[in-house]
C-alpha cells in the first residue's frame, strides 16, 4: 500500500483503493496493491471520478442482469481455456507466464498471412481475456522492413481504442505491448485454478438446463465433484427449483460437464 499517512498505525481502519488485484502465479502469490484514500471517519472523495485521478469510463447503456444470455460468454470461456483463437488463415496461441503474456501466431507462411485478420484476432484476445501488463507477440519472421511496418500499422489500427504502448516489430517478428495491469486475466486464472473455473462452469451449464421433470442430473469429472461445495449445490437447487443429483464420470473432460433434466 502506498500514500499511507505518517500517523498511520498497525490496526487502523481506513478507505483504500485497490488498483491491482491479487494475482496467483505458479509457485508464488502476488498480494493486491492498494492506495490509502482516507481514514475511516473521513468522508470519501467524489465517487464520480476515479480515486487515482483519472475520469471513470461512462457506460450509459450498462444494465444489471441476473446472468449472461446463452452464447454470450461460452465462446470466450472455452477460448480462454484452450488459449486459442482462430482467424482466416491461421490462429493465435496465448499463454500466461510469470514475466508476460505470450501470443504466438501460427498458420500460413508470412507472405500468405492475413495481417488485418491476425491483428483483429489479437485485439479480440486482449479484450476477451482482459489482458494487461506486458504482452509479447511472436509473428512469423518478416524479411523486409516494409512488411514489418505493414503489420505494425494493422496492429495499431486494431488496438486504437485500447490504451497501451507498443514497440515496433523487430527483425525476428517480435512485438511487445505494455498496458495497465489491474488484476489476473482469464488466462492467468486458468493457469492457476483450472479445476475451480471448470467447477463453476458446470454449475452455470446446469442452471441453464431446460426441460420438465423434478430432478437435475449433473455429471462431472471426479476432480470437479470435490470442488462443488454443498452451498453451491443448494443454490443451484434453489435457482432451478429441482432436486440436484450429482454423478462422476472419469471419461469426461474437466471442461465438458453434462446436465439434463430427468423425471425421477
C-alpha positions, -999 to 999 in steps of 0.1 A, spaced: 0 0 0 12 35 -8 3 70 3 0 59 39 -2 90 62 26 94 87 4 89 116 -10 56 104 -6 27 128 -10 -11 126 -47 -20 131 -60 14 119 -91 14 97 -95 34 65 -106 37 30 -83 23 3 -84 19 -34 -73 -15 -49 -55 -6 -81 -42 -41 -88 -59 -72 -76 -41 -101 -61 -26 -124 -87 -18 -161 -82 11 -175 -103 27 -209 -105 48 -212 -73 40 -178 -58 13 -153 -49 13 -116 -56 -6 -96 -30 -30 -69 -41 -17 -33 -45 -36 -5 -28 -35 32 -22 -46 49 10 -75 72 4 -87 85 39 -93 75 74 -125 55 82 -140 86 99 -133 109 69 -158 112 40 -149 95 8 -138 117 -22 -163 124 -51 -172 90 -65 -178 104 -99 -141 104 -106 -115 76 -104 -98 78 -70 -65 77 -87 -72 109 -107 -85 95 -140 -121 100 -151 -143 70 -149 -154 55 -182 -191 62 -188 -213 33 -197 -247 48 -204 -261 15 -218 -249 -7 -189 -275 -27 -170 -276 -52 -143 -286 -87 -154 -291 -119 -133 -270 -139 -158 -254 -136 -193 -275 -147 -222 -267 -181 -236 -240 -178 -262 -227 -145 -249 -199 -159 -228 -194 -196 -235 -172 -190 -266 -150 -167 -245 -147 -192 -217 -136 -220 -240 -112 -198 -259 -96 -188 -226 -95 -224 -215 -76 -235 -247 -57 -202 -252 -65 -205 -289 -83 -180 -312 -87 -187 -349 -88 -163 -378 -89 -168 -415 -56 -185 -425 -43 -192 -390 -47 -190 -353 -31 -173 -323 -19 -193 -293 -20 -174 -259 -2 -184 -227 4 -168 -194 39 -168 -179 53 -150 -148 71 -125 -169 45 -117 -195 16 -130 -215 28 -145 -248 8 -146 -281 22 -168 -308 10 -165 -344 6 -199 -361 -7 -207 -395 2 -199 -431 36 -186 -443 41 -150 -436 36 -140 -472 1 -155 -471 -9 -144 -436 -38 -120 -435 -23 -93 -413 -56 -75 -407 -74 -106 -396 -44 -116 -374 -43 -81 -358 -81 -82 -351 -77 -117 -335 -51 -103 -312 -73 -74 -303 -102 -98 -296 -80 -119 -274 -69 -88 -254 -105 -78 -248 -119 -113 -242 -92 -124 -218 -88 -89 -201 -51 -89 -208 -28 -63 -193 7 -57 -182 35 -69 -206 23 -88 -237 48 -103 -262 36 -112 -297 57 -135 -318 49 -131 -355 64 -151 -383 98 -137 -393 93 -110 -419 122 -103 -443 116 -67 -452 111 -36 -432 80 -27 -453 64 -60 -443 71 -53 -407 57 -18 -409 25 -31 -425 19 -54 -396 27 -26 -371 1 -4 -388 -25 -32 -388 -20 -39 -352 -21 -2 -342 -54 1 -360 -69 -29 -343 -58 -17 -309 -66 20 -314 -93 21 -286 -71 2 -261 -47 24 -240 -12 9 -243 23 14 -256 39 -8 -283 74 -14 -297 79 -17 -334 83 -52 -347 120 -62 -346 138 -83 -373 127 -115 -356 90 -107 -357 86 -98 -321 64 -70 -308 59 -60 -271 28 -43 -258 26 -27 -223 -7 -17 -207 -20 -11 -172 -24 -43 -152 -54 -42 -128 -58 -79 -120 -54 -115 -132 -65 -122 -168 -87 -151 -177 -55 -168 -189 -39 -164 -155 -70 -177 -138 -70 -209 -160 -33 -213 -154 -36 -213 -116 -72 -225 -109 -85 -246 -139 -104 -270 -117 -122 -242 -98 -132 -225 -131 -144 -257 -146 -165 -264 -114 -182 -230 -117 -188 -236 -155 -205 -269 -146 -229 -250 -123 -237 -224 -149 -243 -251 -175 -266 -270 -151 -285 -238 -143 -294 -232 -179 -306 -268 -184 -342 -268 -197 -369 -295 -195 -397 -308 -174 -390 -331 -145 -382 -329 -108 -345 -339 -110 -315 -321 -124 -287 -346 -132 -252 -331 -133 -224 -354 -145 -188 -341 -140 -152 -353 -139 -143 -367 -104 -119 -338 -98 -148 -313 -101 -170 -332 -76 -146 -324 -48 -148 -287 -57 -186 -284 -58 -194 -271 -24 -226 -281 -7 -239 -245 -5 -233 -241 -43 -254 -272 -49 -281 -259 -26 -281 -226 -45 -283 -245 -78 -314 -263 -65 -330 -231 -54 -324 -214 -87 -337 -243 -108 -364 -254 -84 -352 -290 -89 -335 -317 -69 -299 -318 -79 -283 -352 -84 -245 -355 -89 -227 -382 -108 -190 -385 -117 -175 -399 -149 -137 -400 -153 -142 -402 -191 -155 -366 -191 -130 -338 -196 -128 -311 -169 -143 -286 -194 -171 -308 -206 -197 -314 -179 -231 -328 -188 -265 -318 -174 -300 -330 -181 -335 -330 -166 -348 -364 -157 -383 -375 -145 -371 -394 -115 
